[in-house]
C-alpha cells in the first residue's frame, strides 16, 4: 500500500502488488448504500425506468392505458406469455446457447391443449397443464441432448427442431383449428381471471420467474450456468458437469414453452397450426434487451422478464402515441441494438478496469 | 470405392423417391371411392363428381353435402373424391379417373388456377362438363365458375351490418389481414366509398392489420379499443381477424358497447354469437354454393345452357340465375349468420 521510494517523480508510480494486496478492494461503503448503488447501476433498473416512462407517456396520452380495469389487466396479462418464454430463453442463453424452437414448441403444446380438451373432456384442467409442460420438456430434452452430445451449435440444432416441431403441428392440425367453442368455459375464463385485480396468468408467470431467478442466483448448480456461459472450456476443465447443465437449461426452456402454450390457448381461445410462429425471436429480443449477454455468462432472468414486459408494452403503447407500424418495429430494433451496444461498452470498460487492476502500468 | 458409394447413393435416392411416391399413393387413397360407380355414362343419366380442395375439410363437407342433395333431387348420381392434402396437382389423378369414366360433370374447387388445367381440358374433350366453385381455374379450363360472392356484395353487407348496429353514427375501425392482401384492400376501398356516400355520420378512424394471425389480430384489437375510446364498431373482413377480435371483446369491458361484424365461419364464431359479443356476421352459405354448382352442371349437361354470358337457368329453390361475364355465375348476397341459425352450420 505504501508508495515505492520516490526515484522517478515524473512518472506516476503505482502500487507494487504485494502478496496481501487484493485485486479489488472491498467496498468501503455501508452495506445499505452498496445495495442501493448496485441496484441503481444495474441493467434491470434502467430497463424498469424505461418501462415506467413508456407507461407514464401512454397513460398521460390516454388515462385508460393504466387506470381502466381493462387497461390495468392487459398491462399485466399481455406480457405473461412472453415472460415465461423469456425466462426459459435467458437460462439457455446464460449457458452460451440459444433455443430457437420455443415458438414451435408453443404451437405444438397449444394445439395439444385444445385437442386434449376436445378428445378427453373428462381430463381435469391440471392434467392438461401437466401434459403440456411434460411434452414441452421432452421436446426441450431432445434439443438439449442434440446440443450436448452432438456438439453442434445450439443455433443450428434448434433452427432444425424449429422446423421439425412446426412440421409436426402442421401435419397434425392441417387446416383444422381449435375454436373457443371447443374449449371448456372454465379454461377460457382462466385467460382473464383475476385475484385482487392481478391476472392469474401473470401470477403464474411471476411465480415461475421467482423460482427460476432464485435458483440461478443462489443454487450451486444455478451458478454453474453462469460459469459455463462465461467459458465453456474452463467449466469443463474445472470439472463442472457441462452437459447436464446444458440439457437442464433446454429442458427448462422447453417446459416453460409448453406452459406458455397452455397460456396461449387460454388467452387467445383459438389455436391454428401456425400459433406462436416467430415468437422465438421476441423471446430472444426480450432476453437481450433485458441485459443478458448473447454470449452467455451474465445477466439475470429478472432482466429478461423486464425486457419481455418492456417489449410487449412498447408494442401496445406506440400505436396509442400515434406512431405508425413501421416505426414501432424500427424502435424495437433500435432497442435491441442499443442493448447490445451498451453490453459491449460495459464489458469493454469492465475488462479495462480488471486489466488495470491486474497489471498497473 | 467412390464409384460404389456413388452407386449406393443413387440407389438410396431411388429408394427414397420410390418410398415417397408410395406414401403419396397411399395417402391419396380415396375415402368415398364411389367414383367407379359413375359408370352410368354420358347418355341420359346425370352423374356428377365433386372434387373439393381436400377431403375432411368441414367447409367442403358442407358445400358438397349441398351438392349431393341437389344432384339427388335431379335424379342423378353423386360422388365425392379428392386428395387428403390441398396440394396444387393433387387433384389431377381424380380428374383423370373421372374423365375415363365419362361422368357427365365435374364440380371442382381448384387448388391451383393452372396445375389442373390440362387434366380438365382432357376431360372436357371426352364430353364431361366442368364447373368450378369456390376457387376458380383460368377461364379456358372450365365451362362455368360459380362465384360465392362479389367484392361489392361483401363490402356492402358488412357496412350495412355495422352501421345498423351502431345507429348509423359514430367511429368505426377495420381490422384487416395483411397490408398487401389484394382482396382485403379491394373490399376496404369499396367500404370506404360506401361509407362516404351513404353514411356521412359514420367515421372510419383506423385500419389496422392483424396479418391473419390469432395473436396479432387479438393484440391489434386491444390496441384499437385503447387508442380510440369512442369507438363504436369494428369490421373485420377476415375469418381469423373477426374471431380474434371477438375473443378480445368478449373478455373486455367494451363487450356489447362496441359492435363487431365481418366475415367469419360458424365454428369459429359460435362461442361469441352465443355469449352476445357478436350479433351477426357474414359469409356465403357453402351448402347453397354446392347446390348451385350442381344445378349449373345439370343445366350444362342437359344442354339448357352452354355457359355463355346471358344464359339463364333455374336452380331449384335457390331461384333463377344468369351467367355473367367470364362464364361466371354469382351465388348472390352473402349469408348472415346469427344466434337463430348458427347451430345449423358445422363448418
Interface residues (C-beta under 8 A of the other chain):
Chain A: X62 X64 X65 X68 X69 X70 X71 X74 X78 X174 X175 X176 X177 X179 X180 X181 X191 X192 X264 X267 X268 X269 X270 X271 X272 X274 X275 X276 X277 X279 X315 X316 X319 X320 X325
Chain B: X54 X56 X57 X58 X85 X86 X179 X208 X209 X213 X214 X215 X218 X219 X222 X223 X225 X226 X227 X229 X240 X243 X244 X247 X251 X252 X253 X254 X267 X268 X270 X271 X272 X274
